[in-house]
C-alpha cells in the first residue's frame, strides 16, 4: 500500500505537495495550548502553519489565533478552536 500526505507540517519531512518540516510555533491561548503564533494576534513570530493549507480547501469555522478571530484567507494547518 502507499500513503499520500499533502499540506502538512511533518517532523522529519515527507514528500508531497505543501508538506514541510518546521516548528509550528504553538502558543497557549484562551481555549488551550495549541494556537498558532501569529503576528496579527500579538505574537512576535508567524507560525509557518498559518495560511499553509490547501488553497482549494473550504475554510474551517474556528480559529487558530489567540485573539479568537475567525481564520480567513488560505486555511491554517492545525486545530481550529471554536469561536467565542
DANORZI-V567895 format. One record per backbone hydrogen bond with DSSP energy under -1.0 kcal/mol. CO is the residue of the C=O (numbers start at 1). NH is the residue of the N-H. If there is no record, write none. Layout:
co:CO nh:NH
co:CO nh:NH
//
This chain:
co:8 nh:20
co:10 nh:13
co:16 nh:19
co:17 nh:7
co:20 nh:10
co:25 nh:37
co:27 nh:35
co:32 nh:29
co:35 nh:27
co:37 nh:47
co:38 nh:41
co:38 nh:43
co:39 nh:42
co:47 nh:50
co:49 nh:52
co:49 nh:77
co:54 nh:57
co:62 nh:71
co:63 nh:81
co:64 nh:36
co:65 nh:68
co:75 nh:53
co:81 nh:63
//
